[in-house]
């Protein structure tokens, strides 16, 4: 009898692992989820609310795909794991035996014990249930007169864009002095501040939530600002101060955890035949300058591919390569490749350029001693991942990158090009001997 692989979680990590195990083996596979029957693209939830697609369009695979590929789906919430008996226990009393287990339970929205955080009309923006709650409490600007968003990360700006698309007034509470300035360099962060305000979003910097107040029916009626005591009337509160690994059910399992499930480079836990991948996995030792936990779509997919090989007898290490990511700040697309920290570290230096319309900029990070190119952030200008990745692998110097920047441009044919303007500014600021 083929060994049974149980996978807890039907996000990109778990589903990728299942697909790749099936490609190279006949093992029995069961994917378990309490959230939805079928895998869907979590990053596409916002576009459902904005009317760009229907929920079924977020499902990459037809419903028949799973049966055809002999992958069993089980709807249920895993309450605990008995690793000695290799048994999963569900909250409804059901059990499931496994031979090997993959934990791919993803993240859950952070909460910080705010009074009123569990009221009706308070939600994150991570699960399908959050989308359903948002549709219920904020279907239009008549039902929802104002929404308050707490937390200034990528999920917060997505939720602001969603509500803005239905003309619902938004107050955006950001505890930092500038939007996402723990990640973005100063010039980029300040540009995004202005962009948010230009969309008529009430951005409140250096502002914290004190409490959420209830009406007589247990629903949100207002929030209180910590610093001033100001009361803001609202119908919906979006709590978006980041996410953390969804691992509460692992207590007393014997599986080593920190903030996430501790794994080695092979994504193995401390218990034989149990693995963890995706947002819930925490590397014992960070890989290079990467964080021990990365809640990023593409790393989740790569972990799924890696663990599938190991489970099927080809034990390989997880190697995510150079850091990259992309996002969208309302109308401005953002990409980052390599390392561009909010402030230069050690021997690093930044070259920053911004276009006059205040919606396009780049920041290049380099070693000011060796001139080696270390990374680039782009806003409003799309770059080719494979070109930037090649330059990072080849350890190209800054002059080379700036002179060849057009090779990395990925914007459509009739878009305006900015590389000459960027190089002129670079030549003037850095004072290279090269000519334009």
C-alpha positions as CSV (number, residue, x, y, z in Angstrom):
1,X,0.0,0.0,0.0
2,X,1.3,3.4,-1.0
3,X,2.4,5.7,1.9
4,X,-0.1,8.4,2.9
5,X,1.0,12.0,2.7
6,X,-1.3,14.3,4.7
7,X,-1.0,18.1,4.0
8,X,-2.6,20.5,6.4
9,X,-3.5,23.7,4.4
10,X,-4.6,24.2,0.9
11,X,-2.8,27.4,0.1
12,X,0.0,27.8,-2.5
13,X,2.5,25.9,-0.4
14,X,0.4,22.8,0.3
15,X,-1.2,22.6,-3.1
16,X,2.2,22.9,-4.9
17,X,3.6,20.1,-2.7
18,X,0.7,17.9,-3.5
19,X,0.9,18.6,-7.3
20,X,4.7,17.9,-7.4
21,X,4.4,14.7,-5.2
22,X,1.7,13.5,-7.7
23,X,3.9,14.3,-10.7
24,X,6.7,11.9,-9.5
25,X,4.9,9.3,-7.4
26,X,1.7,7.3,-6.8
27,X,1.6,8.1,-3.1
28,X,-1.8,8.6,-1.4
29,X,-2.3,12.4,-0.9
30,X,-4.9,14.2,1.3
31,X,-5.1,18.0,1.5
32,X,-6.9,19.3,4.5
33,X,-8.5,22.8,4.9
34,X,-11.1,24.4,7.2
35,X,-11.3,27.5,5.0
36,X,-12.5,26.5,1.6
37,X,-13.2,23.3,-0.4
38,X,-10.8,24.2,-3.1
39,X,-7.5,26.1,-3.5
40,X,-7.8,29.7,-4.5
41,X,-5.4,32.6,-5.1
42,X,-5.4,34.6,-1.9
43,X,-3.8,37.6,-3.6
44,X,-6.8,37.9,-5.9
45,X,-9.4,38.3,-3.2
46,X,-9.2,42.1,-3.5
47,X,-10.2,42.0,-7.2
48,X,-13.4,40.0,-6.4
49,X,-14.5,42.8,-4.1
50,X,-13.5,45.4,-6.7
51,X,-15.6,43.7,-9.3
52,X,-12.8,42.7,-11.6
53,X,-13.5,38.9,-11.2
54,X,-15.8,36.4,-9.5
55,X,-14.6,34.2,-6.7
56,X,-14.5,31.1,-8.9
57,X,-12.1,32.9,-11.2
58,X,-9.6,32.9,-8.3
59,X,-9.4,29.1,-8.5
60,X,-6.6,28.0,-10.8
61,X,-7.9,24.5,-11.2
62,X,-11.3,23.2,-12.1
63,X,-13.1,21.3,-9.4
64,X,-12.6,18.0,-11.2
65,X,-8.8,18.4,-11.2
66,X,-8.4,16.9,-7.8
67,X,-10.2,13.7,-8.4
68,X,-8.6,13.3,-11.8
69,X,-5.2,13.6,-10.2
70,X,-6.1,11.3,-7.3
71,X,-5.7,14.0,-4.6
72,X,-8.2,13.7,-1.8
73,X,-9.6,16.8,-0.3
74,X,-10.9,16.9,3.3
75,X,-12.8,19.8,4.8
76,X,-12.0,20.1,8.5
77,X,-10.1,21.8,11.3
78,X,-7.2,20.0,12.8
79,X,-7.4,20.3,16.6
80,X,-4.2,18.4,17.5
81,X,-1.5,16.1,16.2
82,X,-0.4,12.9,17.8
83,X,3.0,12.4,16.2
84,X,3.7,9.1,18.0
85,X,0.5,7.5,16.6
86,X,0.8,9.6,13.3
87,X,-2.8,10.7,13.7
88,X,-4.6,14.0,13.1
89,X,-7.5,14.8,15.4
90,X,-10.2,17.1,14.1
91,X,-12.5,19.4,16.1
92,X,-15.5,17.3,15.1
93,X,-14.0,14.1,16.6
94,X,-12.8,12.7,13.3
95,X,-9.3,11.3,12.9
96,X,-6.9,10.7,10.0
97,X,-3.8,8.5,9.9
98,X,-0.7,9.6,7.9
99,X,2.7,8.3,7.1
100,X,4.3,11.7,6.4
101,X,2.9,15.0,7.3
102,X,3.3,18.5,5.7
103,X,2.2,21.5,7.8
104,X,1.3,24.3,5.5
105,X,-1.2,26.3,7.6
106,X,-0.1,29.7,6.5
107,X,-0.7,32.9,8.5
108,X,-3.4,34.5,10.6
109,X,-3.9,38.3,11.1
110,X,-2.2,39.8,14.1
111,X,-4.3,41.1,17.0
112,X,-3.0,43.0,19.9
113,X,-5.7,42.8,22.5
114,X,-7.5,46.0,21.6
115,X,-10.8,46.4,23.4
116,X,-13.5,45.6,20.8
117,X,-11.3,43.8,18.4
118,X,-13.8,40.9,18.1
119,X,-16.9,43.0,17.4
120,X,-19.1,42.6,14.4
121,X,-17.7,44.6,11.5
122,X,-14.1,44.1,12.6
123,X,-12.1,42.0,10.2
124,X,-8.7,41.3,8.7
125,X,-8.2,40.8,5.0
126,X,-6.6,37.5,4.6
127,X,-9.2,34.7,4.5
128,X,-12.2,34.1,2.2
129,X,-14.3,34.7,5.3
130,X,-12.8,38.2,5.6
131,X,-14.0,38.9,2.0
132,X,-17.5,37.7,2.9
133,X,-17.6,39.9,6.0
134,X,-16.4,42.9,4.0
135,X,-19.1,42.3,1.4
136,X,-21.7,42.0,4.2
137,X,-20.7,45.1,6.3
138,X,-19.3,47.3,3.5
139,X,-21.4,46.6,0.3
140,X,-21.6,50.3,-0.6
141,X,-21.1,53.8,0.8
142,X,-24.7,53.9,2.0
143,X,-24.4,50.9,4.4
144,X,-20.8,51.8,5.3
145,X,-20.4,55.5,5.8
146,X,-16.7,55.2,6.8
147,X,-14.1,52.5,7.3
148,X,-11.0,52.7,9.6
149,X,-7.9,50.6,8.7
150,X,-5.4,49.9,11.4
151,X,-1.9,49.0,10.2
152,X,0.2,50.4,7.4
153,X,1.5,47.3,5.5
154,X,0.7,45.8,2.2
155,X,-2.6,44.3,3.3
156,X,-3.6,47.6,4.7
157,X,-3.0,49.5,1.5
158,X,-4.9,46.7,-0.5
159,X,-7.9,47.1,1.8
160,X,-7.8,50.9,1.4
161,X,-7.8,50.5,-2.4
162,X,-10.7,48.0,-2.2
163,X,-12.9,50.3,-0.1
164,X,-11.9,53.3,-2.2
165,X,-13.1,51.5,-5.3
166,X,-16.7,51.6,-3.8
167,X,-16.3,55.3,-2.8
168,X,-16.3,54.4,0.9
169,X,-14.4,57.0,2.9
170,X,-11.3,55.5,4.6
171,X,-9.3,56.7,7.6
172,X,-5.9,54.9,7.6
173,X,-4.2,54.6,11.0
174,X,-0.4,54.1,10.6
175,X,1.7,54.0,13.8
176,X,4.9,54.8,11.9
177,X,5.9,58.4,11.1
178,X,5.8,57.5,7.4
179,X,4.0,54.7,5.5
180,X,6.0,51.4,5.6
181,X,9.2,53.2,6.5
182,X,10.5,50.2,8.3
183,X,10.9,48.7,4.8
184,X,11.0,51.6,2.3
185,X,13.7,54.2,2.1
186,X,12.6,57.7,3.1
187,X,12.0,59.1,-0.4
188,X,9.9,56.2,-1.5
189,X,7.8,56.1,1.7
190,X,7.1,59.8,1.5
191,X,6.1,59.5,-2.1
192,X,3.6,56.8,-1.1
193,X,2.3,59.1,1.7
194,X,1.4,61.7,-0.9
195,X,-0.1,59.2,-3.3
196,X,-2.4,57.8,-0.6
197,X,-3.6,61.3,0.3
198,X,-4.1,62.2,-3.4
199,X,-6.7,59.4,-3.4
200,X,-8.6,61.2,-0.7
201,X,-7.7,58.7,1.9
202,X,-7.4,60.1,5.4
203,X,-3.9,59.0,6.3
204,X,-3.0,59.4,9.9
205,X,0.7,58.9,10.6
206,X,2.2,58.3,14.0
207,X,-1.3,57.3,15.1
208,X,-2.3,54.3,17.2
209,X,-5.7,52.6,18.0
210,X,-6.8,52.7,21.7
211,X,-10.1,50.9,21.4
212,X,-13.0,50.0,19.2
213,X,-16.4,51.0,20.5
214,X,-19.7,49.0,20.1
215,X,-23.2,50.0,19.4
216,X,-26.2,48.4,21.2
217,X,-26.1,45.4,18.8
218,X,-22.4,44.4,19.3
219,X,-21.3,46.0,16.1
220,X,-18.6,48.6,15.5
221,X,-19.7,52.2,15.9
222,X,-16.4,54.0,16.3
223,X,-12.7,53.9,17.2
224,X,-10.8,55.9,19.7
225,X,-7.3,57.3,18.9
226,X,-4.7,56.6,21.5
227,X,-2.8,59.8,21.3
228,X,-5.6,62.3,21.3
229,X,-8.7,60.5,22.5
230,X,-10.5,61.5,19.3
231,X,-13.5,59.3,18.4
232,X,-14.0,58.5,14.7
233,X,-17.4,57.2,13.7
234,X,-17.2,54.2,11.4
235,X,-19.1,51.0,10.3
236,X,-16.1,48.8,9.5
237,X,-12.7,48.4,11.1
238,X,-10.0,46.6,9.1
239,X,-7.2,45.2,11.3
240,X,-4.1,44.8,9.1
241,X,-1.1,45.1,11.4
242,X,0.7,42.2,9.7
243,X,0.3,38.4,10.1
244,X,1.9,35.6,12.1
245,X,2.2,31.9,11.6
246,X,-1.0,29.9,12.2
247,X,0.3,27.3,14.5
248,X,-1.8,27.5,17.7
249,X,-3.1,23.9,17.2
250,X,0.5,22.5,17.5
251,X,0.7,23.0,21.3
252,X,1.6,19.7,23.1
253,X,2.4,18.1,19.7
254,X,6.1,17.8,20.4
255,X,6.9,19.7,17.2
256,X,9.4,22.5,17.9
257,X,8.1,26.0,17.4
258,X,9.2,29.5,17.8
259,X,7.2,32.2,16.1
260,X,6.6,29.5,13.4
261,X,7.3,25.8,13.0
262,X,11.1,25.3,13.3
263,X,12.6,23.7,10.2
264,X,16.1,23.0,8.8
265,X,17.2,23.7,5.2
266,X,15.4,20.5,4.1
267,X,12.1,21.9,5.6
268,X,12.2,19.0,8.2
269,X,10.9,19.6,11.7
270,X,12.4,18.0,14.8
271,X,10.1,15.0,14.4
272,X,10.9,12.5,11.6
273,X,8.5,12.5,8.7
274,X,6.9,15.9,9.6
275,X,7.7,18.9,7.5
276,X,6.6,22.6,7.5
277,X,6.4,24.9,4.5
278,X,5.2,28.4,3.6
279,X,4.2,31.2,5.9
280,X,4.2,29.0,9.0
281,X,7.7,27.6,8.6
282,X,10.6,29.3,10.5
283,X,14.2,28.6,9.5
284,X,16.4,27.7,12.4
285,X,19.0,29.9,10.8
286,X,18.0,32.6,8.3
287,X,19.2,32.1,4.7
288,X,21.6,35.0,4.0
289,X,19.8,38.3,4.9
290,X,16.4,36.8,4.5
291,X,14.0,36.7,7.5
292,X,13.5,33.3,9.2
293,X,9.8,33.5,8.3
294,X,8.7,34.8,4.9
295,X,5.0,35.3,4.2
296,X,5.5,35.6,0.4
297,X,3.7,33.7,-2.3
298,X,6.7,32.6,-4.4
299,X,8.7,31.3,-1.5
300,X,5.7,29.2,-0.4
301,X,5.5,27.8,-3.9
302,X,9.3,27.0,-3.9
303,X,9.0,25.3,-0.5
304,X,6.2,23.1,-1.9
305,X,8.4,22.1,-4.8
306,X,11.4,21.4,-2.6
307,X,9.6,19.3,0.0
308,X,7.9,17.2,-2.7
309,X,11.3,16.1,-3.9
310,X,12.5,15.2,-0.4
311,X,9.4,13.2,0.4
312,X,9.8,11.3,-2.9
313,X,13.4,10.3,-2.1
314,X,15.4,13.2,-3.7
315,X,16.4,15.0,-0.6
316,X,17.3,18.6,-1.5
317,X,17.8,21.8,0.4
318,X,15.5,24.8,0.1
319,X,17.3,27.6,-1.9
320,X,15.2,30.6,-2.6
321,X,17.9,32.6,-4.4
322,X,18.0,36.4,-4.5
323,X,15.2,38.2,-2.7
324,X,12.5,39.7,-4.8
325,X,8.9,40.8,-4.3
326,X,6.2,42.9,-5.9
327,X,3.1,44.8,-4.7
328,X,0.8,47.7,-5.7
329,X,0.2,50.9,-3.9
330,X,-3.1,52.0,-5.4
331,X,-2.0,53.1,-8.9
332,X,1.8,52.6,-8.4
333,X,3.4,49.2,-9.0
334,X,6.3,48.3,-6.8
335,X,9.1,45.8,-7.4
336,X,12.2,45.0,-5.4
337,X,15.2,42.8,-6.3
338,X,18.2,42.0,-4.0
339,X,18.5,44.1,-0.9
340,X,17.4,47.7,-0.5
341,X,16.9,48.3,3.2
342,X,15.1,51.4,4.5
343,X,18.5,52.8,5.5
344,X,21.9,51.8,4.1
345,X,23.8,49.4,6.3
346,X,27.6,49.1,6.8
347,X,29.3,50.0,3.5
348,X,26.0,50.4,1.6
349,X,24.9,53.6,-0.1
350,X,21.7,54.5,-2.0
351,X,21.1,56.3,-5.3
352,X,17.6,57.6,-5.4
353,X,15.8,59.1,-8.5
354,X,12.2,60.4,-8.7
355,X,10.3,61.6,-11.7
356,X,8.6,65.0,-11.7
357,X,5.0,63.5,-11.6
358,X,5.7,62.1,-8.2
359,X,4.5,58.6,-9.1
360,X,7.7,57.0,-10.4
361,X,11.0,56.5,-8.7
362,X,13.9,54.0,-8.2
363,X,16.4,53.4,-5.4
364,X,19.5,51.5,-6.1
365,X,21.6,50.0,-3.3
366,X,25.4,49.5,-3.8
367,X,28.6,48.9,-1.9
368,X,30.3,52.2,-1.9
369,X,33.7,50.6,-1.4
370,X,33.6,48.0,-4.2
371,X,30.7,49.7,-6.2
372,X,29.0,46.3,-6.4
373,X,25.3,46.4,-7.2
374,X,23.2,45.0,-4.3
375,X,19.6,45.7,-5.2
376,X,17.0,47.9,-6.7
377,X,13.5,49.2,-5.8
378,X,11.3,50.4,-8.6
379,X,8.0,52.3,-8.4
380,X,5.9,52.8,-11.6
381,X,8.6,51.3,-13.8
382,X,8.6,47.5,-14.4
383,X,11.8,45.5,-14.6
384,X,12.7,42.1,-15.9
385,X,13.3,39.7,-13.1
386,X,15.7,37.5,-15.0
387,X,17.9,40.4,-16.0
388,X,18.2,41.8,-12.5
389,X,18.8,38.3,-11.1
390,X,21.6,37.8,-13.7
391,X,23.3,41.0,-12.6
392,X,23.1,40.1,-9.0
393,X,24.6,36.6,-9.7
394,X,27.4,38.2,-11.8
395,X,28.0,40.8,-9.0
396,X,27.9,43.6,-11.6
397,X,29.1,47.0,-10.5
398,X,26.8,50.0,-10.3
399,X,28.2,51.7,-13.4
400,X,27.4,48.6,-15.5
401,X,23.8,48.4,-14.1
402,X,23.1,52.1,-14.7
403,X,24.5,52.0,-18.2
404,X,22.4,48.9,-19.1
405,X,19.2,49.7,-17.3
406,X,17.2,49.7,-20.5
407,X,17.9,46.0,-20.9
408,X,15.9,45.3,-17.7
409,X,12.9,47.5,-18.7
410,X,9.7,45.5,-19.0
411,X,7.2,48.3,-19.7
412,X,5.0,48.0,-22.8
413,X,6.3,49.4,-26.1
414,X,4.6,52.7,-26.1
415,X,5.3,53.6,-22.4
416,X,7.6,56.5,-21.7
417,X,11.2,55.4,-20.9
418,X,13.0,57.0,-18.1
419,X,16.4,55.3,-18.2
420,X,18.2,58.3,-19.9
421,X,16.8,60.7,-17.2
422,X,17.9,58.2,-14.5
423,X,21.4,57.9,-15.9
424,X,21.8,61.7,-16.2
425,X,20.8,62.1,-12.6
426,X,23.1,59.2,-11.6
427,X,26.0,60.7,-13.5
428,X,25.5,64.1,-11.9
429,X,25.2,62.7,-8.3
430,X,27.7,59.9,-8.3
431,X,30.1,61.7,-10.6
432,X,31.3,58.7,-12.7
433,X,33.8,59.3,-15.4
434,X,31.4,57.8,-18.0
435,X,29.6,60.1,-20.4
436,X,25.8,59.9,-21.2
